[in-house]
């Protein structure tokens, strides 16, 4: 709850009305009138923050602010532990500590001006601790990043930052919408730097002038002491082959190691993946004992079975570790099991290798503990997997004990039937409302590239496939893109995506446009021969299918996945077209199989078209833009240009050239040779004018090493314009660059 207090004392009516008399009281001795008390503005409360679902709640961190005299002071009292590690409300590890509102109207009254318009970079500026005036704010203006000493910094070295969401209309973009949060003070830190300032105060300073008066602006970040905590998370690993090659799994681990509360480990098991491995080991991760010793002061390797032991359901010590020591077999409730036969899961920490146990036996492990020191291994008995209830956690407990300290250890298992990867690796981006009235998407996928677009005729999917890779890998599925069900239903004008499973609405066609009967692969999907006629997989050259909801096949999980594949034993170089009726529209799937990397391509994106060609002279990219389809957005269209094809042609690696224009990919003037100072759009990319030189007319960007605004568009070539400019049919312009010593030109032409 935030409170704002305004203290203002009014002068007495007597003083206001009788000025002359006031100077001659006390037997005629003149006295000065008492000054009116100074107005003090202040407020306090808890900082707010949004959780992962976007719900706003109060944090444990508090704030207090005061505007008095010529000083504005903000104090943030930060619960460092909550900020760094999160709790039920907050995930922790984020840049945002929290925010509060510094009311615009109140500050206007205090300063006697409108802070939104009257304060500018010339009247509100940052200063270093020694008073040095800074040329610019180092965070979103007005705002500062500072290091632990309060010296201006950047995000990577920053111990604190603040931003005041107040400069509406001055071209400042903030982390959140200023319209939703007018006047907030947004406070944060580089999460990895927060531990270093625990228990300390970091101060950022600025100054501002208002009505000829200079004011001090002071922001103090008071970080509380915090329990020493180390966290880790990631994917479990397994060993492959005789050389113990490491392979990352989909099963996951996380741990929290705290100086007071001990060690908590959580393992989430991809049961399908584990069972398929036919191994008793689920996986392992690195849990260095040196890290444990640093936090707790205990070296687990120096403990024995009297000071490191498992605990039963009554909290009593278990007589024996039942797996490699220290380690336990447990049942489906997490309770100690008498070995592998009844046990469903086990854990082992490789810290006692080579020691002698209390029975005089040398402790060894499944793997060479000297080659793999300190790893934490988890596994189970595959034959007892039926005892486990999926998604229900169970925990094994142990205790580490010294003369004066106890450190609980817990290992929680959560068996999931399946853990899906974060992405299937296919292009997933959808561009909508960016210069064309229809959505589109696509990108590069290894040696292949795929694009799709809607227009008034329907949906077109256009693929370039590299045949040698398909033949070598025997790929039945070689590429895909995501066309979300929301996009599909919106542009088909249907309410329910299940309508696509109605064969009276969506059905396959032969090459001559006649219905071909039932789907010949997973519905809705079709196998076709080299001529585009319906066939089966044994004689098929190409197939496609669209997946959503319950209609997902062969382990795919992405909603709206449009897959394209082939029978590698049948296919040869050439173009195959498959068609289907899609309500009153048409689906066209065009796949060109190349026996060498493509060197030319032409295509459409809605009302616009494009082409590119790779020759011995260089790369020429063309965009033909429909003036009738232009709107007030920044973009026109994007289409794939796979850097693999350019790299192969010129023997270069575009990814190593795009970071700096001097390293082999740089813009030039319209004479084709004069190097320009820098890229004027996202690297590599240019804003350029009708004369081809750098300017603010139109732009191109090639999404190679960076994705920019459109995540998921790999190797997309994106073109657009300044919506404030007008474009006339017949206008054309060429922007030029040099790539690996070759010409790299982009030509834009406007048509009706």
C-alpha positions in Angstrom: 0.0 0.0 0.0 1.5 3.3 -1.1 0.9 6.5 1.0 1.7 10.1 0.1 1.9 12.7 2.8 1.9 16.4 2.0 2.8 18.7 5.0 1.8 22.3 4.5 1.4 24.9 7.2 -0.7 28.0 6.4 0.4 31.4 7.6 -1.9 33.0 10.3 -4.6 35.3 9.2 -3.2 38.0 11.5 0.2 38.0 9.8 -1.5 38.0 6.4 -3.7 41.0 7.2 -1.5 43.3 9.4 2.0 43.4 8.0 2.9 46.8 9.4 1.9 46.0 13.0 3.9 42.8 12.9 7.1 44.7 12.5 6.6 46.8 15.7 5.6 44.5 18.5 7.5 44.0 21.8 7.7 47.6 23.0 8.3 49.0 19.5 11.3 46.9 18.8 11.1 45.8 15.1 11.1 42.0 14.5 11.1 39.9 11.4 7.9 38.0 10.6 8.2 34.2 11.0 8.7 32.5 7.7 6.0 30.2 6.4 6.9 26.6 7.1 8.4 24.8 4.1 6.3 22.4 2.3 7.5 18.8 2.4 6.3 16.2 0.0 6.9 12.5 0.8 5.6 9.0 0.4 6.4 5.4 1.4 5.3 1.9 0.8 6.2 -1.5 -0.7 7.7 -1.8 -4.2 5.5 -3.6 -6.7 6.4 -6.2 -9.2 4.6 -8.5 -11.7 5.0 -12.2 -11.5 5.4 -14.5 -14.5 1.7 -14.4 -15.2 1.7 -10.6 -15.2 -0.1 -10.2 -11.9 1.1 -7.2 -9.9 1.8 -7.7 -6.2 3.8 -6.1 -3.4 7.4 -7.2 -2.8 9.2 -7.3 0.5 11.3 -4.4 -0.6 10.1 -0.9 0.5 10.6 2.6 -0.6 10.5 6.1 0.8 10.8 9.4 -1.0 10.9 13.0 0.1 11.0 16.3 -1.8 12.1 19.1 0.4 14.0 22.4 -0.2 16.2 21.7 -3.2 16.6 18.0 -2.8 14.6 15.0 -4.0 15.6 11.8 -2.3 14.5 8.3 -3.0 15.4 5.4 -0.7 14.8 1.8 -1.8 15.2 -0.8 1.0 15.7 -4.0 -0.9 15.1 -7.6 0.3 18.2 -8.9 -1.5 17.3 -12.5 -0.9 13.8 -12.2 -2.4 15.1 -10.2 -5.4 17.9 -12.7 -6.2 16.1 -15.9 -5.5 12.4 -15.2 -5.7 9.5 -16.6 -3.7 6.0 -17.7 -4.3 5.2 -14.5 -6.1 8.4 -13.7 -8.0 10.8 -15.9 -9.9 13.9 -14.0 -9.0 17.0 -13.4 -11.1 15.3 -10.6 -13.1 16.5 -7.1 -13.8 13.5 -5.6 -12.2 13.6 -5.1 -8.4 10.2 -3.3 -8.4 8.5 0.0 -8.9 6.5 2.7 -7.2 4.7 5.9 -8.4 6.4 9.3 -8.0 3.3 11.4 -8.8 3.7 13.7 -11.7 1.2 16.2 -10.3 3.0 16.4 -7.0 6.4 16.9 -8.6 4.9 19.5 -10.9 3.7 21.4 -7.8 7.0 21.0 -6.0 9.2 22.2 -8.9 6.7 24.7 -10.4 6.8 23.2 -13.9 5.5 20.3 -16.0 8.1 17.5 -15.5 6.9 15.8 -18.7 7.7 18.7 -21.0 9.8 21.3 -19.2 12.5 18.8 -18.0 14.8 17.7 -20.8 18.2 16.3 -21.3 19.6 19.8 -20.9 17.7 20.5 -17.6 17.9 17.0 -16.0 21.2 15.2 -16.1 23.2 12.6 -14.3 26.3 13.2 -12.3 29.1 10.9 -11.0 30.0 10.9 -7.3 32.6 13.5 -7.9 30.0 15.9 -9.3 31.1 15.4 -13.0 28.2 16.2 -15.3 27.4 13.3 -17.6 26.8 13.8 -21.3 23.8 11.4 -21.3 21.7 9.2 -19.1 22.9 5.6 -19.1 19.5 4.0 -18.8 16.1 4.9 -20.4 16.0 8.6 -20.0 15.7 10.0 -17.4 17.4 7.1 -15.8 20.8 5.8 -14.8 22.8 2.6 -14.5 25.6 2.8 -11.8 28.1 0.4 -10.4 28.7 -0.4 -6.8 30.5 2.9 -6.2 27.7 4.9 -7.8 29.7 5.7 -11.0 27.8 5.7 -14.2 27.8 2.2 -15.8 26.1 0.0 -18.2 23.9 -3.0 -17.6 26.6 -5.6 -17.6 28.6 -3.9 -14.7 25.6 -2.2 -13.1 24.7 -2.7 -9.5 21.6 -0.6 -9.7 19.4 1.4 -12.2 16.4 3.7 -12.0 14.1 5.0 -14.6 11.3 7.6 -14.2 8.5 7.0 -16.7 7.8 10.7 -17.2 9.2 11.8 -20.6 6.2 11.1 -22.6 6.5 12.6 -26.1 10.3 12.9 -26.0 10.9 9.8 -28.0 11.9 7.7 -25.0 10.9 4.0 -25.0 10.6 2.2 -21.7 10.4 -1.4 -20.5 6.7 -1.1 -20.0 4.0 1.1 -21.5 4.2 4.6 -20.1 0.4 4.9 -20.6 -0.2 2.1 -18.2 2.4 3.3 -15.6 2.7 7.1 -15.8 5.1 8.5 -13.3 6.5 5.2 -11.9 10.1 5.0 -10.7 11.4 1.6 -12.1 14.2 0.2 -10.0 16.5 -2.7 -10.9 19.9 -4.4 -10.9 22.0 -6.7 -12.9 21.0 -10.0 -11.1 24.5 -11.5 -11.3 25.9 -8.4 -9.5 23.4 -8.2 -6.7 25.2 -10.6 -4.4 28.3 -8.4 -4.4 26.3 -5.4 -3.0 24.3 -7.4 -0.3 24.5 -5.4 2.9 25.7 -2.3 1.1 24.2 1.0 -0.2 24.5 2.1 -3.8 23.8 5.7 -4.6 23.0 7.2 -8.0 22.9 11.0 -8.4 21.5 13.5 -10.8 20.6 17.2 -10.9 17.9 19.2 -12.5 17.1 22.9 -12.8 13.6 24.4 -12.5 12.8 28.1 -12.5 16.4 29.0 -12.1 16.9 26.7 -9.1 19.2 23.7 -9.1 17.9 20.6 -7.4 19.7 17.4 -6.2 18.2 14.1 -7.3 19.5 11.2 -5.1 18.5 7.6 -5.4 19.8 5.2 -2.7 19.6 1.5 -3.1 19.9 -0.1 0.4 20.6 -3.9 -0.2 19.9 -6.1 2.8 22.3 -8.8 3.9 21.3 -12.1 2.5 21.9 -15.7 3.2 24.6 -17.1 1.1 22.9 -19.1 -1.6 24.1 -20.8 -4.7 21.7 -22.1 -7.4 22.0 -24.2 -10.4 19.7 -25.7 -13.1 19.9 -27.2 -16.5 19.5 -30.5 -18.4 20.7 -33.8 -17.1 23.5 -35.5 -19.1 24.3 -39.1 -19.9 27.4 -40.9 -21.1 27.5 -42.3 -24.6 30.0 -44.8 -25.9 33.3 -46.2 -24.6 34.8 -42.7 -24.2 32.0 -41.5 -22.0 30.9 -38.8 -24.4 28.4 -36.4 -22.8 24.9 -36.1 -24.2 22.4 -33.6 -23.0 18.9 -35.0 -22.1 15.4 -33.5 -21.8 15.3 -34.5 -18.1 16.1 -31.5 -15.9 17.6 -30.6 -12.6 17.8 -27.7 -10.3 19.3 -27.1 -6.9 19.5 -24.5 -4.2 22.4 -24.6 -1.8 22.0 -22.3 1.2 24.3 -21.5 4.1 21.5 -22.2 6.7 18.8 -24.3 5.0 21.1 -26.8 3.3 20.8 -28.5 -0.1 17.6 -28.9 -2.0 17.7 -30.8 -5.3 14.8 -31.3 -7.8 14.9 -33.7 -10.7 12.2 -33.7 -13.4 12.4 -37.0 -15.3 11.4 -37.4 -19.0 10.2 -41.0 -18.4 9.7 -41.8 -22.0 13.3 -40.7 -22.9 14.7 -42.7 -19.9 12.8 -45.9 -20.6 13.9 -45.7 -24.3 17.5 -45.5 -23.2 17.3 -48.9 -21.6 19.6 -47.6 -18.9 19.3 -47.6 -15.1 20.8 -44.2 -15.0 18.3 -41.3 -15.7 21.2 -38.8 -15.9 23.7 -36.7 -14.0 24.8 -33.1 -13.4 27.8 -31.4 -11.8 27.5 -30.7 -8.1 31.0 -29.6 -7.1 31.8 -30.3 -3.4 34.1 -27.2 -3.5 31.0 -25.1 -4.0 29.2 -26.8 -1.1 32.2 -26.2 1.1 32.3 -22.5 0.2 28.7 -22.0 1.2 28.5 -24.2 4.3 32.0 -24.7 5.4 31.7 -28.4 5.1 33.6 -30.6 2.7 31.2 -33.6 2.0 34.2 -35.7 1.0 35.5 -35.5 4.5 32.3 -36.8 6.1 31.5 -40.4 6.8 28.4 -42.5 7.4 27.9 -41.1 10.9 28.0 -37.5 9.7 26.3 -37.9 6.3 23.4 -40.3 6.4 19.9 -40.9 5.0 16.8 -40.3 7.0 13.7 -42.4 7.3 10.0 -41.3 7.5 10.5 -40.6 11.3 13.5 -38.4 10.7 15.8 -41.0 12.2 19.2 -42.0 10.6 19.1 -45.0 8.2 21.6 -47.6 9.1 23.1 -48.1 5.6 23.2 -46.2 2.4 21.6 -48.6 -0.1 23.2 -47.2 -3.3 26.8 -46.2 -4.0 27.8 -44.1 -1.0 26.7 -41.5 -0.3 23.4 -42.5 -2.1 20.1 -44.2 -1.6 17.5 -46.3 -3.3 14.0 -45.1 -2.5 10.5 -46.2 -3.1 7.6 -44.4 -4.8 7.1 -42.3 -1.7 10.7 -41.3 -1.3 11.3 -43.6 1.7 14.4 -45.7 1.9 14.2 -48.9 -0.1 16.3 -52.0 0.6 18.2 -51.8 -2.7 17.5 -51.9 -6.4 14.9 -54.7 -6.4 12.1 -52.9 -4.6 13.5 -49.4 -5.4 12.0 -47.1 -8.0 14.7 -44.4 -7.9 18.2 -43.7 -6.6 20.7 -40.9 -6.1 24.5 -41.0 -5.8 27.0 -38.2 -5.2 30.5 -39.0 -6.4 32.4 -37.5 -3.5 33.5 -40.6 -1.6 35.3 -42.5 -4.3 38.3 -44.4 -3.1 37.4 -44.0 0.6 36.9 -46.9 2.9 33.5 -47.3 4.4 32.7 -48.4 7.9 32.9 -52.0 6.8 36.4 -51.6 5.5 35.2 -51.8 1.9 36.6 -49.4 -0.7 33.9 -47.2 -2.2 33.6 -47.3 -6.0 31.0 -46.2 -8.6 29.6 -47.1 -11.9 31.8 -44.5 -13.6 35.3 -43.5 -13.1 35.0 -41.0 -10.2 38.5 -39.6 -10.9 37.4 -38.8 -14.5 34.0 -37.5 -13.4 34.6 -36.0 -9.9 31.7 -34.7 -7.9 28.9 -35.5 -10.3 25.4 -36.2 -8.9 23.8 -39.3 -10.5 20.1 -40.1 -10.4 18.4 -43.2 -11.8 15.9 -45.9 -11.1 14.7 -49.5 -11.7 12.9 -49.4 -15.1 11.0 -52.5 -14.1 9.4 -50.6 -11.2 8.3 -47.6 -13.2 4.7 -48.6 -13.0 4.7 -47.8 -9.3 5.3 -44.1 -10.0 2.4 -41.7 -10.4 3.3 -39.1 -13.1 3.7 -35.5 -12.1 3.5 -36.3 -8.3 6.7 -35.4 -6.5 8.3 -37.7 -3.9 11.4 -36.8 -1.8 14.4 -38.6 -0.3 16.0 -37.0 2.7 19.5 -37.1 4.2 21.5 -35.1 6.8 25.0 -33.7 6.9 26.1 -33.1 10.5 29.1 -31.6 12.3 29.6 -30.9 16.0 27.7 -27.6 15.8 25.8 -27.6 12.6 23.2 -29.6 10.7 22.6 -29.3 6.9 19.4 -31.0 5.6 19.7 -32.6 2.1 16.6 -33.3 0.0 16.3 -34.9 -3.4 12.8 -34.5 -5.0 11.9 -36.6 -8.0 9.1 -35.6 -10.4 8.4 -38.3 -13.1 6.7 -36.8 -16.2 5.4 -39.1 -18.9 7.2 -36.8 -21.4 9.1 -33.5 -21.2 8.9 -31.6 -24.5 11.8 -29.6 -25.8 11.5 -25.9 -25.8 11.4 -25.8 -29.6 11.3 -28.2 -32.4 13.9 -26.1 -34.2 11.6 -25.0 -37.1 10.9 -21.4 -38.0 8.0 -20.2 -35.8 7.6 -16.5 -36.6 4.4 -14.9 -37.9 4.4 -11.4 -39.3 1.0 -9.9 -39.3 0.0 -6.4 -40.3 3.5 -5.4 -41.4 3.0 -3.8 -44.8 0.7 -6.5 -46.3 -2.9 -7.2 -45.3 -2.1 -10.9 -45.0 0.1 -12.8 -42.5 3.2 -14.6 -43.6 6.2 -16.3 -42.2 9.1 -18.8 -42.7 12.8 -18.9 -42.6 15.9 -21.0 -43.1 16.1 -24.6 -41.7 19.6 -25.9 -42.1 20.2 -26.5 -45.8 16.5 -25.8 -46.6 14.3 -22.8 -46.5 10.5 -22.4 -46.2 8.1 -19.5 -46.6 4.3 -19.3 -46.4 1.8 -16.5 -47.0 -1.9 -15.9 -47.2 -3.5 -13.8 -49.9 -7.0 -13.5 -51.3 -6.5 -16.8 -53.2 -5.6 -18.8 -50.1 -2.5 -20.2 -48.5 0.8 -20.9 -50.3 3.7 -22.8 -48.8 7.0 -22.5 -50.8 10.0 -24.7 -50.0 13.6 -25.0 -51.3 15.0 -28.4 -50.3 18.6 -29.5 -50.6 18.6 -33.0 -52.0 22.1 -34.3 -50.9 21.3 -33.7 -47.2 17.9 -35.5 -47.5 19.6 -38.4 -49.3 22.4 -38.6 -46.8 20.2 -38.5 -43.7 17.3 -40.5 -45.2 15.0 -37.7 -44.0 11.3 -38.5 -44.2 10.6 -35.1 -42.6 13.0 -32.3 -43.7 11.4 -29.0 -42.8 8.4 -27.3 -41.2 7.0 -23.9 -40.2 4.4 -22.8 -37.7 1.2 -21.4 -38.9 -0.7 -20.8 -35.7 -4.3 -22.0 -35.5 -5.3 -18.4 -34.6 -3.9 -17.2 -37.9 -5.4 -20.1 -39.9 -8.9 -19.6 -38.5 -8.9 -15.8 -38.8 -7.9 -15.7 -42.5 -10.2 -18.6 -43.4 -13.1 -17.0 -41.6 -13.9 -20.0 -39.5 -14.6 -20.2 -35.8 -13.2 -23.6 -35.0 -9.9 -25.1 -36.2 -11.6 -28.5 -36.2 -13.4 -27.5 -39.4 -10.1 -28.4 -41.1 -10.8 -32.0 -40.2 -14.1 -31.9 -42.2 -13.3 -33.4 -45.6 -16.3 -31.6 -47.1 -14.4 -28.3 -46.3 -10.8 -29.3 -46.6 -9.9 -32.0 -49.1 -7.0 -33.0 -51.5 -6.8 -32.3 -55.2 -5.1 -33.9 -58.1 -2.8 -31.9 -60.4 -5.7 -31.2 -62.7 -7.8 -29.7 -59.8 -10.1 -32.7 -59.4 -10.7 -34.1 -55.9 -8.4 -37.0 -55.3 -10.4 -38.8 -52.6 -9.3 -39.3 -49.0 -6.1 -38.0 -47.5 -3.1 -40.3 -48.2 -1.1 -39.6 -45.0 -2.0 -38.3 -41.5 -5.0 -36.1 -42.0 -5.1 -33.4 -43.1 -2.1 -34.3 -45.3 -1.2 -35.7 -48.7 1.4 -37.9 -50.5 1.9 -36.9 -54.1 4.0 -38.2 -57.0 6.4 -36.1 -59.1 3.4 -34.7 -61.1 1.5 -33.6 -58.0 -1.1 -36.5 -58.1 -2.3 -38.3 -55.0 -0.4 -41.5 -54.2 1.0 -43.4 -51.2 4.3 -43.3 -49.3 5.9 -46.2 -51.3 5.6 -44.3 -54.6 5.4 -40.8 -53.2 7.9 -38.1 -53.9 6.6 -35.5 -51.4 4.1 -35.1 -48.7 2.8 -32.4 -46.3 0.5 -32.4 -43.3 -0.8 -29.8 -40.8 -0.8 -30.6 -37.1 -2.9 -29.1 -34.2 -4.7 -30.2 -31.1 -5.2 -33.9 -31.0 -4.1 -34.2 -34.6 -0.4 -34.4 -34.0 1.8 -37.2 -35.2 5.2 -38.8 -34.8 6.1 -37.0 -31.6 5.5 -33.5 -32.7 4.0 -31.1 -30.2 4.0 -27.6 -31.8 0.5 -26.2 -32.3 0.0 -25.3 -35.9 3.0 -27.1 -37.3 3.0 -27.4 -41.1 5.4 -30.3 -42.0 6.9 -31.2 -45.3 8.7 -34.5 -46.1 9.6 -37.0 -48.7 10.5 -40.6 -49.5 14.2 -40.1 -49.9 14.4 -43.3 -52.0 12.1 -41.9 -54.7 12.7 -38.1 -54.9 14.9 -36.4 -57.5 15.7 -32.8 -58.4 12.8 -30.8 -59.6 9.6 -29.0 -58.5 6.6 -30.7 -57.1 3.2 -29.0 -56.5 0.5 -30.4 -54.3 -2.9 -28.7 -53.9 -6.0 -29.0 -51.7 -9.3 -27.2 -51.5 -9.6 -25.1 -48.4 -13.2 -23.9 -48.1 -13.5 -21.3 -50.9 -9.7 -20.9 -51.0 -6.8 -23.0 -52.3 -3.8 -24.5 -50.5 -0.7 -24.7 -52.7 2.4 -26.5 -51.5 5.3 -26.0 -53.8 8.6 -27.8 -53.1 11.7 -27.5 -55.2 14.3 -30.2 -54.6 17.8 -28.9 -55.5 20.8 -31.2 -56.2 23.1 -28.2 -55.5 22.7 -25.2 -53.4 20.2 -22.7 -55.0 21.7 -19.6 -56.6 18.4 -17.9 -57.5 14.9 -17.6 -56.2 11.7 -15.6 -57.0 8.5 -15.5 -55.1 5.6 -13.6 -53.6 4.6 -12.4 -50.2 0.9 -11.5 -50.4 0.7 -8.5 -52.8 4.5 -8.0 -53.0 7.1 -10.0 -54.8 10.8 -10.6 -54.6 13.8 -12.3 -56.2 17.5 -12.9 -55.4 20.4 -14.2 -57.4 23.9 -15.3 -56.4 26.5 -14.9 -59.2 30.3 -14.7 -59.4 29.9 -11.0 -59.1 28.0 -11.1 -55.9 24.4 -11.0 -54.6 21.5 -9.1 -56.1 18.2 -8.9 -54.1 15.1 -7.3 -55.5 11.8 -6.3 -53.9 8.8 -5.2 -56.0 6.4 -3.3 -53.8 2.7 -2.8 -54.5 1.8 0.9 -53.8 -1.9 -0.1 -53.5 -1.1 -2.4 -50.6 1.0 0.1 -48.6 -0.3 1.0 -45.2 1.0 3.1 -42.3 3.2 0.4 -40.9 7.0 0.3 -41.1 7.3 -3.0 -42.9 6.6 -4.3 -46.4 7.5 -7.9 -46.3 10.2 -10.5 -45.4 11.4 -13.6 -47.2 14.0 -16.2 -46.6 17.5 -15.9 -48.0 19.5 -18.7 -46.5 23.0 -17.7 -45.7 24.2 -21.2 -46.3 23.7 -20.6 -50.0 25.8 -17.4 -49.9 28.5 -19.0 -47.7 28.8 -21.9 -50.1 29.0 -19.7 -53.2 31.8 -17.4 -51.8 33.6 -19.6 -49.3 32.8 -17.3 -46.4 30.8 -17.4 -43.1 28.3 -14.5 -43.0 27.9 -14.9 -39.2 31.5 -13.8 -38.7 31.2 -10.8 -40.9 28.1 -9.1 -39.7 29.2 -7.8 -36.3 31.4 -5.0 -37.6 31.3 -3.3 -41.0 35.0 -3.4 -41.2 35.3 -7.2 -41.0 34.2 -7.9 -44.5 30.5 -7.0 -44.8 30.0 -3.2 -44.9 27.8 -0.6 -46.7 29.0 1.6 -49.5 27.7 4.7 -51.3 25.8 4.5 -54.5 29.1 4.6 -56.4 29.6 1.0 -55.2 33.0 1.5 -53.6 33.1 4.3 -51.0 32.8 2.7 -47.6 30.2 4.3 -45.4 30.8 5.0 -41.7 28.3 2.5 -40.4 25.2 0.4 -41.0 22.2 2.7 -40.5 19.7 -0.1 -39.7 20.0 -3.4 -37.7 23.4 -5.0 -38.7 23.5 -5.9 -41.5 21.0 -3.4 -42.9 20.5 0.1 -44.3 18.1 3.0 -44.3 18.6 4.5 -47.8 17.2 7.2 -50.0 16.1 7.2 -53.7 19.7 8.0 -54.6 20.9 4.8 -52.9 22.9 6.6 -50.2 22.3 6.3 -46.5 19.1 8.2 -45.6 15.7 7.8 -44.0 13.5 6.7 -47.0 13.3 2.9 -47.0 15.3 0.1 -45.4 16.5 -3.5 -45.7 17.7 -5.9 -43.0 19.1 -9.4 -43.3 18.4 -11.5 -40.2 21.6 -13.5 -40.0 23.3 -13.3 -36.6 20.5 -11.2 -35.1 16.7 -11.7 -35.1 15.7 -8.1 -34.3 12.0 -7.5 -34.0 10.9 -10.9 -35.3 12.1 -13.8 -33.2 12.0 -17.1 -35.1 12.7 -15.6 -38.5 16.1 -17.2 -39.3 17.8 -15.7 -42.3 14.9 -13.6 -43.2 15.5 -10.7 -45.5 13.2 -7.9 -44.3 12.3 -4.7 -46.2 10.3 -1.7 -45.3 9.9 2.1 -45.3 9.3 5.2 -43.3 5.5 5.5 -43.1 5.9 9.3 -43.2 7.1 9.1 -46.8 5.0 8.7 -49.9 5.8 6.3 -52.7 5.0 6.7 -56.3 4.7 3.8 -58.8 7.8 3.8 -61.0 10.2 4.8 -58.2 13.3 2.7 -57.8 16.4 2.8 -55.6 19.4 0.6 -55.0 21.3 0.3 -51.7 24.8 -1.2 -52.0 27.2 -3.1 -49.7 30.3 -5.3 -50.0 30.2 -8.9 -48.7 33.4 -10.9 -48.7 34.8 -8.7 -51.5 31.7 -9.2 -53.6 28.9 -6.8 -54.5 25.8 -7.1 -52.3 23.0 -4.9 -53.7 19.3 -4.4 -52.8 17.0 -2.8 -55.3 13.5 -1.6 -54.5 10.9 -0.9 -57.2 7.4 0.5 -56.6 4.6 -0.7 -58.9 0.8 0.0 -58.9 
